[in-house]
């Protein structure tokens, strides 16, 4: 512990850990928003429930995802672009299966 410098550790944490955590939390937010309607859609598809999710919840969730998609496009964040696009495709496919069943 001869050259132990707490300032170097703090600077390293601010430069590397904070941005990674912010990006990880943003990606996690996208996944959680997509997951908000999936249990209900899967329950309807399998016949476990006959109650559709509220239209306002679905519209607001999708509006938030569209806003996050636009932000990802502006920032050229390809991980979020791909994640959001795949989520839209999966959710739209589930809705098509439910409506045209």
C-alpha positions in Angstrom: 0.0 0.0 0.0 2.9 2.2 -0.7 1.3 4.3 -3.6 -2.3 4.3 -2.4 -3.9 7.4 -3.8 -7.6 7.8 -3.1 -7.9 10.7 -5.7 -6.8 8.4 -8.5 -9.5 5.9 -7.5 -12.2 8.5 -7.4 -11.2 9.9 -10.8 -11.2 6.4 -12.2 -14.7 5.7 -10.8 -16.0 9.0 -12.2 -14.5 8.4 -15.7 -15.3 4.7 -16.2 -18.0 3.5 -13.8 -20.5 6.4 -14.0 -20.9 6.4 -17.8 -21.1 2.6 -17.9 -23.8 2.6 -15.2 -25.8 5.4 -17.0 -25.8 3.4 -20.2 -26.6 0.2 -18.5 -29.5 1.9 -16.6 -30.8 3.3 -19.9 -30.7 -0.1 -21.5 -32.4 -1.6 -18.5 -35.2 1.0 -18.7 -35.8 0.0 -22.3 -36.1 -3.6 -21.4 -38.5 -2.9 -18.5 -40.7 -0.7 -20.6 -41.0 -3.5 -23.2 -41.7 -6.0 -20.4 -44.5 -3.9 -19.0 -47.1 -5.4 -21.5 -45.6 -8.7 -22.3 -47.1 -10.8 -19.4 -50.6 -9.6 -20.3 -50.1 -10.3 -24.0 -48.7 -13.8 -23.3 -51.6 -14.6 -20.9 -54.1 -13.6 -23.5 -52.3 -15.6 -26.2 -52.2 -18.7 -24.1 -55.8 -18.3 -22.9 -55.0 -17.7 -19.2 -56.8 -14.3 -19.3 -59.3 -12.6 -21.5 -58.6 -9.0 -20.2 -56.6 -6.8 -22.6 -54.3 -4.3 -21.1 -55.5 -0.7 -20.8 -55.2 1.2 -24.0 -53.7 4.2 -22.2 -51.0 2.1 -20.6 -50.0 0.6 -23.9 -50.1 3.9 -25.7 -48.0 5.7 -23.1 -45.5 2.8 -22.9 -45.1 2.8 -26.6 -44.9 6.6 -26.7 -42.0 6.5 -24.2 -40.3 3.8 -26.2 -40.7 5.9 -29.4 -39.1 8.8 -27.6 -36.3 6.6 -26.4 -35.9 5.2 -29.9 -35.6 8.8 -31.3 -33.0 9.6 -28.6 -31.0 6.5 -29.5 -31.1 7.4 -33.2 -29.9 10.9 -32.5 -27.1 9.6 -30.2 -26.4 6.7 -32.6 -26.6 4.3 -29.7 -26.9 1.0 -31.8 -27.6 -1.2 -28.8 -30.7 0.7 -27.8 -31.8 1.1 -31.5 -31.6 -2.7 -31.9 -33.2 -3.5 -28.5 -36.1 -1.1 -29.0 -36.7 -2.2 -32.6 -36.7 -5.9 -31.7 -39.0 -5.2 -28.8 -41.4 -3.4 -31.2 -41.3 -6.3 -33.6 -42.0 -8.9 -30.8 -44.8 -6.9 -29.3 -46.4 -6.2 -32.7 -46.1 -9.9 -33.6 -47.8 -10.9 -30.3 -50.6 -8.4 -30.9 -51.2 -9.7 -34.5 -51.4 -13.2 -33.1 -53.9 -12.1 -30.5 -56.1 -10.1 -32.9 -56.1 -12.5 -35.8 -56.4 -15.7 -33.7 
